[in-house]
Amino acid sequence: MSDGERAVTPAPAPANDGRAPAAPPVVEAAGIVKRFGPTVALNGARITIRPGETHALVGRNGAGKSTLVSVLTGLHAPDEGTVTFGGEPAPRLSERDAWRQRVACVYQKSTIIPTLTVAENLFLNRHHHGRGRLISWPGVRRRAQELLTTWSVDVDPQAPAGDLSVEQRQFVEIARALSFGARFIILDEPTAQLDAAAINRLFDRIRDLQRQGVTFLFISHHLQEVYEICDMVTVFRDARHIVTAPVAELPRTELVAAMTGEAAADRLEERASTLDAKATAALAVTGLNSEAFEDVTFRIGAGEIVGLAGAAGSGRTEVAETVVGLRAADGGGVEIAGRRPRPGSVPAALAAGAGFVPQDRHHQGFVPDMSIADNATLSVPKRLGKNGFLNRGRRDRLAEGMIEHLAIKTPGPDLPVSALSGGNQQKVVMARALADDPRLLVLINPTAGVDVRSKEFLLGKVEETAQTGTGVLIASDELDDLRMCDRVLVMFQGRVTTEIARGWHDHDLVAAMEGVDLNA
């Protein structure tokens, strides 16, 4: 067991000296295994949450946090292991009311129905009935007001839910959960859409509810929030439990090490330098501003690979999409290979010399029913014929060259992209990005959802492309995507906060992405 997997648990409680035994855990999951086909989402995972705690669950993407939530809320049954509430076995999955009486989850994406009133949302399918089984709307509103008053939620029960702020919707969802009798609430990234003042109010409300006997599981990418609001923390990594400890007894450096494995990242072998300081910059971003980011300025030289890292909500994806014209900034400028494309125009960015691999290949990367040849050449119609006419022979020759260059496994260029594996679909998206020999290649999560072999192949092609003099911007929170970078710019809450040179260690980069100052 590595240092990062050191089992840290609270010290045993002192003897009761004849007093009543300590209350059982609000929830305890032990030996949880959950598989989805060949993917092992949880592998012997465990967590114990005591009454009145605010218990953090942290881990990198893919660590198993969301799967554990689905098990704890009765959405999925574990393949192995047990879940107990208050020492009693969890209900059967079909007993939904019994689950609601034990646990509720307030998700990052609200489940409030905007077209209904607050009162209707609070008692959906539980309306107060008067004589003749007709719904007594005054009764519903009265019960709603009593519930909101009990839990100090300052919202008009007759207000349309669609008019509520994100913060108010969260409080209404918490009140609805408590109305079923649940005293264990899971908060899944509750601060993702809140400003600093709203976060402070949320934390005050959590503390108030703790004092009233409510227990929380708090899931967040922002480690500083864990230290501000949580009593205990559990770390998952690679579908396994790594450590549980009191927050006050776990230094930030050890928490980050547990999330990353603490093993130092292997230092990159020095890539043969292709950088030419006198060459026109592949990308120059100056003072870029929008709702998602502020005052972003950086430069990518010809042949340079630059990473743009950050946790969810950091602004990294939005910056990359602004560079290639998927978004228009409110202020600032983007220059690609010496040209200033029209803001908010993907065709203008491509014409200026950009190639682009979007974040979601299924919705942004390809047309599933179109052939490999058509998908791979969508961005270069001028190379396929004149006056808007397609020369199929020219298209197929170009596509066949891409298929060979990117080792796409297919019987021919006419096969629909939907028939390919995920790794080969991503290769088609990469082929289109490279089709016009770009001066700048922008990649957002370029290896998401592909197998290990395809990941290594794709990243190798990115490095080959840079060696020809193309500048590369990789926006990702996956460490493997960023290892080849000459430097990594880290974003936190919409700002570039850190620049890290190549040869970084995992825990240093993750700490910067989470807004943690390891020197503090």
C-alpha positions in Angstrom: 0.0 0.0 0.0 1.5 3.3 -1.0 1.6 6.4 1.2 -1.3 7.8 -0.7 -3.4 4.8 0.3 -2.5 5.1 4.0 -5.7 4.3 6.0 -6.4 7.3 8.1 -9.4 7.1 10.3 -10.6 8.9 13.4 -9.2 7.7 16.8 -11.5 5.3 18.6 -14.1 6.8 20.8 -13.5 6.6 24.5 -15.5 4.0 26.5 -19.0 4.9 27.4 -18.6 4.2 31.1 -22.0 2.6 31.2 -23.7 5.3 29.2 -25.9 4.5 26.2 -24.0 3.3 23.2 -23.1 5.8 20.4 -25.7 6.2 17.7 -25.1 4.0 14.6 -23.9 5.7 11.4 -26.5 7.6 9.5 -25.2 5.6 6.5 -22.6 3.1 6.0 -21.5 1.5 2.7 -19.0 -1.4 2.8 -17.3 -3.5 0.2 -19.2 -1.8 -2.6 -18.5 -3.2 -6.1 -20.4 -1.9 -9.1 -19.8 -2.8 -12.7 -21.2 -1.4 -15.9 -20.2 -3.9 -18.5 -16.4 -4.2 -18.5 -16.1 -1.0 -16.5 -15.6 -1.4 -12.8 -17.0 1.9 -11.4 -16.5 0.9 -7.7 -14.1 -1.7 -6.4 -14.6 -2.5 -2.8 -15.4 1.1 -2.0 -16.6 2.1 1.5 -17.8 5.2 3.4 -19.2 5.7 6.9 -21.0 9.0 7.8 -21.9 9.8 11.4 -24.9 11.7 12.7 -24.6 15.5 12.4 -21.5 15.5 10.2 -20.8 17.3 7.0 -18.7 14.7 5.3 -16.8 15.5 2.1 -16.3 13.0 -0.7 -13.5 14.1 -3.1 -11.6 12.5 -6.0 -10.6 13.2 -9.5 -13.0 12.6 -12.5 -13.8 8.9 -12.8 -12.9 8.1 -9.2 -16.4 6.7 -8.5 -18.1 9.5 -6.6 -21.2 9.7 -8.8 -21.6 5.9 -8.8 -21.5 5.9 -5.0 -24.2 8.5 -4.9 -26.4 6.4 -7.2 -25.9 3.5 -4.8 -26.6 5.5 -1.7 -29.8 7.0 -3.2 -31.2 3.7 -4.5 -30.8 4.4 -8.2 -28.5 1.4 -8.6 -28.0 -1.8 -6.6 -24.4 -2.7 -5.8 -23.1 -5.9 -7.4 -21.4 -6.7 -4.1 -21.3 -5.1 -0.7 -23.9 -3.6 1.7 -25.5 -0.3 2.5 -27.2 0.4 5.9 -29.0 3.4 7.2 -29.0 3.9 11.0 -27.8 0.3 11.3 -30.7 -1.1 9.3 -30.3 -2.6 5.7 -31.2 -0.3 2.9 -34.7 -0.7 1.4 -35.3 -2.6 -1.8 -34.9 -0.4 -4.9 -38.6 -0.6 -5.6 -39.4 1.0 -2.3 -39.0 4.6 -3.4 -40.8 6.2 -0.4 -38.6 4.3 2.0 -35.5 5.7 0.2 -36.9 9.2 0.3 -37.4 8.9 4.1 -33.7 8.1 4.5 -31.7 10.1 1.9 -32.0 12.8 -0.7 -29.6 14.3 -3.2 -29.6 17.9 -4.4 -27.9 17.7 -7.8 -25.9 20.3 -9.6 -28.7 20.3 -12.2 -31.9 21.3 -10.4 -34.8 18.9 -10.4 -37.3 21.7 -9.6 -40.0 22.1 -12.3 -39.9 25.7 -13.3 -43.5 25.9 -14.6 -44.9 25.0 -11.2 -45.1 27.1 -8.1 -42.8 26.5 -5.1 -45.7 24.9 -3.2 -46.5 22.5 -6.1 -42.9 21.5 -6.3 -42.6 20.9 -2.6 -45.6 18.5 -2.5 -45.7 17.1 -6.0 -47.9 14.0 -6.0 -48.5 14.6 -2.3 -51.1 17.3 -2.5 -53.5 18.0 0.4 -56.9 16.7 -0.5 -60.2 18.1 0.8 -63.7 16.7 0.5 -64.4 14.6 -2.6 -60.6 13.9 -3.1 -60.2 17.2 -4.8 -56.9 19.0 -4.2 -57.2 21.6 -1.5 -54.8 24.3 -2.9 -55.1 26.5 0.3 -54.0 23.4 2.2 -51.1 22.8 -0.1 -50.0 26.4 0.3 -50.4 26.3 4.0 -48.3 23.2 4.4 -45.7 24.7 2.1 -45.4 27.8 4.2 -45.1 25.8 7.4 -42.4 23.7 5.8 -40.4 26.7 4.5 -40.8 28.5 7.9 -39.6 25.4 9.8 -36.4 25.2 7.8 -35.9 29.0 7.5 -36.3 29.1 3.7 -37.4 32.7 2.8 -39.3 32.0 -0.4 -43.0 32.7 -1.3 -44.7 29.4 -1.7 -46.9 30.8 -4.5 -44.0 32.1 -6.5 -43.3 30.4 -9.9 -40.2 28.1 -9.4 -38.8 29.4 -12.6 -38.4 32.8 -11.1 -36.2 31.5 -8.2 -32.4 32.0 -8.2 -30.1 29.0 -8.2 -29.5 29.5 -4.5 -33.3 29.6 -3.7 -33.9 26.5 -5.8 -31.3 24.6 -3.8 -32.9 25.6 -0.5 -36.3 24.6 -1.8 -34.9 21.2 -2.8 -33.4 20.7 0.6 -36.7 21.6 2.3 -38.5 19.1 0.0 -36.1 16.4 1.0 -36.6 17.1 4.6 -40.4 17.0 4.2 -40.1 13.3 3.4 -38.4 12.7 6.8 -34.9 12.4 5.4 -32.2 13.8 7.6 -29.3 12.8 5.4 -28.8 15.1 2.4 -26.2 14.7 -0.4 -25.1 18.0 -2.0 -23.5 17.3 -5.4 -21.3 20.3 -6.5 -23.7 22.7 -4.8 -21.5 25.8 -5.3 -20.8 25.3 -9.0 -23.3 28.0 -10.1 -23.1 30.3 -7.0 -21.2 33.5 -6.4 -19.1 34.0 -3.3 -22.0 35.7 -1.3 -24.4 32.9 -2.1 -21.8 30.3 -1.2 -21.4 31.9 2.2 -25.2 31.8 2.7 -25.3 28.2 1.7 -22.6 27.3 4.2 -24.4 29.2 6.9 -27.6 27.2 6.1 -25.7 23.9 6.2 -24.3 24.8 9.7 -27.8 25.7 10.9 -29.3 22.5 9.6 -26.4 20.5 11.2 -27.4 22.0 14.5 -30.9 20.7 13.9 -29.7 17.2 13.3 -29.2 17.1 9.6 -26.2 15.2 8.2 -24.6 16.1 4.8 -22.4 14.4 2.2 -20.7 17.3 0.4 -19.2 16.6 -3.0 -17.0 19.3 -4.5 -14.0 19.9 -6.8 -13.0 22.9 -4.7 -10.8 21.7 -1.8 -10.8 25.0 0.0 -14.6 24.5 0.5 -13.9 21.1 2.1 -11.7 22.8 4.7 -14.2 25.6 5.3 -17.4 23.6 5.8 -16.7 19.9 6.3 -15.8 17.8 9.4 -14.6 14.6 7.8 -13.3 13.8 4.3 -13.2 10.6 2.3 -11.0 10.3 -0.8 -11.8 7.9 -3.7 -9.3 7.2 -6.5 -9.6 4.7 -9.3 -12.9 3.4 -8.0 -11.5 2.6 -4.6 -11.5 4.1 -1.1 -8.2 5.7 -0.3 -8.5 7.5 2.9 -11.0 8.8 5.5 -9.9 11.4 8.1 -11.0 14.4 10.1 -10.5 17.4 7.9 -8.6 19.3 10.6 -6.1 16.4 10.8 -5.4 16.0 7.1 -3.0 18.6 5.6 -3.8 19.8 2.2 -0.7 18.3 0.7 -1.7 14.9 1.9 -5.3 15.3 0.7 -4.0 16.2 -2.8 -1.5 13.3 -2.7 -4.3 10.9 -1.8 -6.3 12.1 -4.8 -3.4 11.8 -7.2 -1.6 8.8 -5.9 1.3 10.9 -4.6 3.6 9.3 -7.1 5.5 12.0 -8.8 4.8 12.4 -12.5 7.5 10.9 -14.6 9.5 13.8 -16.0 9.1 14.2 -19.7 12.1 13.4 -21.9 13.1 16.6 -23.5 11.2 17.0 -26.7 13.4 18.2 -29.6 12.8 21.9 -29.7 10.9 23.1 -32.7 10.1 26.5 -31.3 11.2 29.5 -33.3 11.0 32.7 -31.2 11.0 34.8 -34.4 8.0 33.0 -36.0 4.5 34.4 -35.9 2.7 33.2 -32.8 0.2 30.4 -33.5 -2.1 32.0 -31.0 -2.2 35.3 -29.1 -5.0 35.9 -26.6 -5.2 39.3 -25.1 -7.5 40.5 -22.2 -10.3 38.1 -23.0 -13.4 38.5 -20.9 -16.9 36.9 -20.7 -19.3 35.7 -18.0 -17.2 32.5 -17.6 -13.7 34.1 -17.5 -11.9 37.3 -16.9 -8.8 39.0 -18.3 -7.2 35.9 -19.9 -4.0 36.7 -21.8 -1.5 34.2 -23.1 0.6 33.3 -26.2 1.4 30.0 -28.0 4.4 29.9 -30.2 4.7 27.9 -33.4 5.4 24.3 -32.5 4.6 24.9 -28.8 2.2 22.7 -26.8 0.4 24.6 -24.1 -2.1 23.1 -21.6 -5.1 24.9 -20.2 -6.0 23.1 -17.1 -8.7 23.6 -14.4 -11.5 21.9 -12.6 -15.1 22.0 -13.7 -16.4 25.6 -13.8 -12.9 27.0 -14.0 -13.5 28.6 -17.5 -10.9 26.5 -19.4 -13.4 25.0 -21.8 -15.1 28.3 -22.5 -11.7 30.0 -23.3 -10.9 27.2 -25.8 -14.3 27.5 -27.4 -13.9 31.2 -27.6 -10.6 30.8 -29.4 -12.2 28.7 -32.1 -15.3 30.8 -32.5 -17.9 28.6 -30.7 -18.4 31.5 -28.3 -17.9 35.3 -28.6 -16.1 37.1 -25.8 -17.4 40.3 -24.3 -14.0 41.9 -24.6 -10.4 41.2 -25.6 -8.9 39.8 -28.7 -7.9 36.5 -30.4 -5.2 36.3 -33.1 -4.5 33.0 -34.9 -1.3 32.9 -36.9 -1.3 36.6 -37.3 -4.9 37.0 -38.3 -7.8 38.2 -36.3 -10.9 36.1 -37.1 -14.4 37.5 -36.6 -15.4 36.7 -33.0 -18.0 34.0 -32.5 -17.4 32.5 -36.0 -16.0 29.0 -36.3 -15.6 29.3 -40.1 -13.5 32.5 -39.6 -11.3 30.7 -37.0 -10.8 27.7 -39.4 -10.0 30.1 -42.2 -7.4 31.8 -40.0 -5.6 28.5 -39.5 -7.3 26.7 -36.6 -8.1 23.0 -36.3 -10.5 22.0 -33.6 -11.4 18.8 -31.6 -14.5 19.7 -29.5 -15.3 18.6 -26.1 -18.2 16.2 -27.0 -17.6 14.2 -30.2 -21.1 12.8 -30.2 -22.8 16.2 -30.3 -20.2 18.5 -31.7 -17.6 16.3 -33.4 -19.2 14.3 -36.2 -22.5 13.5 -38.0 -23.1 9.8 -37.1 -24.9 8.7 -40.2 -22.4 10.3 -42.6 -19.4 8.4 -43.8 -15.9 8.6 -42.5 -14.9 10.3 -45.8 -17.6 13.0 -45.5 -17.0 13.6 -41.8 -13.2 13.8 -42.2 -13.5 16.4 -45.0 -16.3 18.6 -43.7 -13.9 21.4 -43.0 -12.2 21.5 -46.4 -14.9 21.7 -49.1 -12.6 23.8 -51.3 -10.2 20.9 -51.6 -12.9 18.6 -52.9 -14.0 20.4 -56.0 -14.9 23.7 -57.6 -18.0 25.8 -57.6 -19.6 23.8 -54.8 -19.4 20.5 -56.7 -17.9 17.5 -54.9 -15.3 15.4 -56.6 -15.9 12.0 -54.9 -12.5 10.6 -56.1 -10.7 13.6 -54.6 -12.7 13.2 -51.4 -11.9 9.5 -51.1 -8.2 10.0 -51.8 -8.0 12.6 -49.1 -10.0 10.5 -46.6 -7.9 7.4 -47.4 -4.7 9.3 -46.6 -6.2 10.4 -43.3 -7.4 6.9 -42.5 -3.9 5.6 -43.0 -2.2 8.5 -41.1 -4.5 8.0 -38.1 -4.7 4.2 -38.3 -8.6 4.3 -38.4 -9.8 0.7 -38.4 -12.4 0.5 -41.1 -13.0 -1.5 -44.3 -13.3 1.7 -46.3 -14.0 5.5 -46.3 -17.8 5.0 -46.9 -18.5 3.3 -43.6 -20.8 5.5 -41.4 -18.9 6.9 -38.4 -21.6 5.5 -36.1 -20.3 2.0 -36.9 -16.8 2.8 -35.4 -15.6 2.3 -31.9 -15.2 5.3 -29.6 -11.5 5.5 -30.2 -11.8 5.3 -34.0 -14.6 7.9 -33.9 -12.3 10.3 -32.1 -9.6 9.6 -34.7 -12.1 10.8 -37.4 -12.7 14.0 -35.4 -8.9 14.4 -35.2 -8.5 13.8 -38.9 -10.9 16.6 -39.7 -9.0 18.9 -37.3 -5.8 18.2 -39.2 -7.3 18.1 -42.7 -6.3 21.6 -43.6 -2.8 21.6 -42.1 -3.7 24.0 -39.3 -1.3 26.5 -37.8 -3.1 26.1 -34.5 -4.7 22.9 -33.1 -7.2 23.4 -30.3 -8.2 20.2 -28.4 -10.8 20.0 -25.6 -10.6 16.8 -23.5 -9.1 15.0 -26.6 -9.0 11.5 -25.1 -12.3 11.5 -23.2 -14.0 8.1 -23.5 -11.3 6.3 -25.5 -9.3 3.2 -24.6 -5.7 3.4 -23.4 -4.2 2.4 -26.7 -6.2 5.0 -28.7 -5.3 7.6 -26.1 -1.6 7.0 -26.5 -1.9 7.0 -30.2 -3.9 10.3 -30.4 -1.5 12.1 -28.0 1.4 10.8 -30.1 -0.2 12.4 -33.2 -0.6 15.7 -31.3 3.1 15.7 -30.5 4.0 14.8 -34.1 1.8 17.7 -35.3 3.6 20.1 -33.0 7.0 19.0 -34.3 5.9 20.3 -37.8 5.5 23.8 -36.3 1.8 23.8 -35.4 0.9 25.4 -32.1 -1.3 23.3 -29.8 -3.7 24.3 -27.1 -5.0 21.4 -24.9 -7.9 22.3 -22.6 -8.4 19.4 -20.2 -8.5 18.3 -16.6 -7.0 14.9 -17.4 -3.4 14.8 -16.3 -2.4 12.4 -19.0 -3.6 14.9 -21.7 -1.3 17.5 -20.3 2.0 15.6 -19.7 3.5 16.5 -23.1 2.9 20.2 -22.7 5.8 22.6 -22.7 3.9 24.5 -20.0 0.4 24.4 -18.4 -1.7 27.4 -17.6 -4.0 26.7 -14.7 -7.4 28.4 -14.4 -9.4 28.8 -11.2 -12.8 30.5 -11.0 -12.4 32.2 -14.4 -8.8 33.4 -14.1 -5.4 32.1 -15.1 -3.8 31.8 -11.7 -0.7 29.7 -12.3 1.8 28.8 -15.0 3.6 25.5 -14.5 6.6 24.4 -16.5 7.0 20.9 -17.9 8.2 18.3 -15.5 5.5 19.0 -13.0 4.4 16.6 -10.3 0.8 15.4 -10.2 0.0 16.8 -6.8 1.4 20.3 -7.7 -0.8 20.6 -10.7 -3.9 19.2 -9.0 -3.4 21.5 -6.1 -3.3 24.5 -8.4 -6.4 23.3 -10.3 -8.3 23.0 -7.0 -7.1 26.5 -5.8 -5.0 25.1 -3.0 -1.8 26.9 -2.0 0.5 24.1 -0.9 2.8 26.7 0.7 0.0 28.0 2.9 
